[in-house]
Amino acid sequence: MKCRYASRIFIFALLFLILSCKDKVRKETIVYANDFDSASLVNIENGIITTYNGSSVLGRYNNGYFNVKLNDLPKHDLITITFDLYIHDNWDGNKTTPDGPDIWQMSVDDKIYINATFSNTNCPAGYFCSPQSYPFNYPNNYNNPKTGAYRTDLPGVCGIVGPNGTTQYKIEKTFVHTGNTLVLRCLDKLVQTNSTDPKCDESWSVDNISIKAITL
């Protein structure tokens, strides 16, 4: 009986190894890259370039969006998208009106890959602060403010939430994609009914966008 059980484990392990090695990366091609230092808005719809923390970024946006549109992509099986996302100032995460929820969204070809709230409060130990859904999608997750952040010590734009008013996130998504065109869309759905200067209260920007086509 033990031998039969052991042989089954061996067979399952062998199948797993075969399946996991089936797809190998044969070629990676960067089809779009932009750090915005040259102020280029090629392939970008609704692009805005500003300076943040001494560097050119795409943004700032408040209840706005941008699209990156690519044509004539090489033959591929997967796409990997990476960029830096900066959440500026007083985002309220999962709060309900009049202050939230504050949602940021990323889609490709109208398929939503990120639909998350961000909470940018500096939360002292022992205090309750508005949670965020990121790194998971809203509304079913409750995480501490700034969960998953790459940096939490960057200056805000308007200084509303103190010296560490901007949080940087490293966004990376890989997904199946075979079409010869692609539209990356990033947008926000911010709620600020009590703010006299919404863009100063809450905004966002991105930097270092890279889109890579992968052939298996």
TAWOJO-V534051 format. One line per field, one symbol per residue. ss: DSSP state (H for helix, E for strand, L for the rest). phi: phi as a letter, one per 30 degrees, with the letter a starting at -180 (. if undefined). burial: I if it has 9 or more other C-alpha atoms within 8 Angstrom, else O. Layout:
# TAWOJO-V534051
ss: ???
phi: ???
burial: ???
This chain:
# TAWOJO-V534051
ss: LHHHHHHHHHHHHHHHHHHHLLLLLLEEEEEEEELLLLLLLLLEELLLEEEELLEEEEEEELLLEEEEEELLLLLLLEEEEEEEEEEEELLELLLLLLLLLLEEEEEELLEEEEEEELELLLLLLLLLLLLELLLLLLLLLLELLLLLLLEEEELLLLLLLLLLLEEEEEEEEEEELLLLLEEEEEEEELLLLLLLLHHHHEEEEEEEEEEEEEEL
phi: .dddddddddddddddddddcdccdcabbdcaaacidcidcdiccidbcbcbhibdbdkccbhbabbccbbhddeacbbccbacccccicdcidecedcadccbbbbbhicdcbbbcbccddcdeicdbedbdedcddccbbcdeieiddbbccdddcidcjdcdbccbccbbbadabdcbabcbbabbccbdccdbedddbaaabahdbbbcbcc
burial: OOOOOOOOOOOOOOOOOOOOOOOOOOOIOIIOIIIIOOOOOOOIIOIOIIOOOOOIIIIIIIOOIIIIIIOOIOOIIIIIIIIIIIIIIIIIIIIOOOIIIIIIIIIIOOOIIIIIIIIIIOOOOOOOOIIIIIOOIIOOIOIIIIIOIOOIIIIIIOIIIOIIIIIIIIIOOOOOOOOIIIIIIIIIOIIIOOOOOIOIIIIIIIIIIIIIIIII
